[in-house]
Amino acid sequence: MKLEPATAARAASFRAELEVGNETRTWRADVLVFDRQDRPILALEVQLSPMTPQDARKRTDRYAADGVAVCWISMEKRPWERGVPSLRVAPLRKRGDAWMVRYGMARYTWAKPHK
């Protein structure tokens, strides 16, 4: 599941790496997206296991402390989805299908970075 957001970021000409943490080891992103200056700008977290709204907020704040935005992605309704940046996607029917956003952002698209 982590490959879908990484592939979308790469298709839009961003560098995206899987399982990348910060230097102080306070977080590790499922997918970390970098800007043209090679600075981390967005963590994409595919959250399949249970997490409380308080844990979601705490983890989101850890990213924010390092200047990294985060978007939590799930396939089912979660108690934290209204409290942190998130989207709910429909499960893929078969490998290679694109995700369909069911809740959260109006659409899941990437734009190429400005030059």
Order of alpha helices (4+ residues) and beta strands (2+ residues): alpha-beta-beta-beta-alpha-beta-beta-beta
